[in-house]
Amino acid sequence: LAAVKQGIVAGHKARDRAALERLYADDYTAVDSQGVRTKAALLEGLAAGPEIAEGKYDIVAARRWGNLAVATGHGHFVYRNPDGSTRVTDYRSFNVFERRGGRWLYVAAFLPDE
């Protein structure tokens, strides 16, 4: 699970659509204060989003039931805006993973406001 999350951070930082296509399930959904986001919407906004100067995600706790697993963790990101300024985001999230076709995919996330 940690490898999937680290791959997602690296994929977003590099804006590597192909890597993210492999890590996110096609039916991925994320719920946050802005509403619901899908894999398609996330990938559409990849090129236009702010640059990630630094990114880290640590899984704090995880639990597995067969082909399903959930994990909570903490993310820390530094974004670089076009004008050179930066924005720091620290957040906690709840993540859902599913083993499909012999590999773990990221299927859902809940990002509560802090």
Secondary structure as the mmCIF struct_conf table of DSSP 4:
data_model
#
loop_
_struct_conf.conf_type_id
_struct_conf.id
_struct_conf.beg_label_comp_id
_struct_conf.beg_label_asym_id
_struct_conf.beg_label_seq_id
_struct_conf.end_label_comp_id
_struct_conf.end_label_asym_id
_struct_conf.end_label_seq_id
HELX_RH_AL_P HELX_RH_AL_P1 ALA A 2 ALA A 14
TURN_TY1_P TURN_TY1_P1 ARG A 15 ARG A 15
HELX_RH_AL_P HELX_RH_AL_P2 ARG A 17 LEU A 23
STRN STRN1 TYR A 24 ASP A 32
TURN_TY1_P TURN_TY1_P2 SER A 33 GLN A 34
STRN STRN2 GLY A 35 THR A 38
HELX_RH_AL_P HELX_RH_AL_P3 LYS A 39 GLU A 44
TURN_TY1_P TURN_TY1_P3 GLY A 45 ALA A 48
BEND BEND1 GLY A 49 GLY A 49
HELX_LH_PP_P HELX_LH_PP_P1 PRO A 50 PRO A 50
STRN STRN3 GLU A 51 TRP A 65
TURN_TY1_P TURN_TY1_P4 GLY A 66 ASN A 67
STRN STRN4 LEU A 68 ARG A 80
TURN_TY1_P TURN_TY1_P5 PRO A 82 ASP A 83
BEND BEND2 GLY A 84 GLY A 84
STRN STRN5 THR A 86 ARG A 100
TURN_TY1_P TURN_TY1_P6 GLY A 101 GLY A 102
STRN STRN6 ARG A 103 PHE A 110
#
